[in-house]
Amino acid sequence: MTAKTAISTPDAPAPAHTFHQGVRKGPFVQVSGQGPMDPATNQYVHEGDVAAQTTRTLENVRAIVEAAGATFDDVVMLRVYLTKREDFGIMNEAYGEFVTKHCPGGVLPSRTTVFTGLPREEMLVEIDALAITD
C-alpha cells in the first residue's frame, strides 16, 4: 500500500488549523479548502471582490497541486463554496477564465458549487480540489 504524504509549499497559504495544504496517496492528490489568502503575507485579499478572490484561491489550489508533482490539468474535481448566491455569475466567469487557461488538454474538471457560510467573514469563496496523476 502506498503511504500518505503531506503536501506543503510556501507558494500557498499555511494551514491555520489541524490539516495539511494537501495530501497525496498514490496517484490521488486532495487539496484542502483554500481561500483568497496571499501566501507571502498570510493575509486575506480582495475584500468584497469575488472575481479576484476566486482567481487568488485557484492560484493557491494550483500551487498545492504542483507541489504534489501534478499539474492543474490533472485536477478532476473542484468544489466551490460561495457565501452569496448572487456572486455565482461573477465567480463562474473568473473560474472559467482560470480553468480554461490552466487545462491545456481541453477537458475541464468536474465541479460542484455550494452556498454556505465560510470560516472568515472576509471570505466570499473557498475551493478544494482532487487531482489524479499517472
Helices and strands as residue ranges (DSSP letters): E 4-7, E 22-25, E 28-34, E 37-38, E 43-44, H 50-67, G 72-74, E 75-82, G 85-87, H 88-102, E 110-115, E 125-132
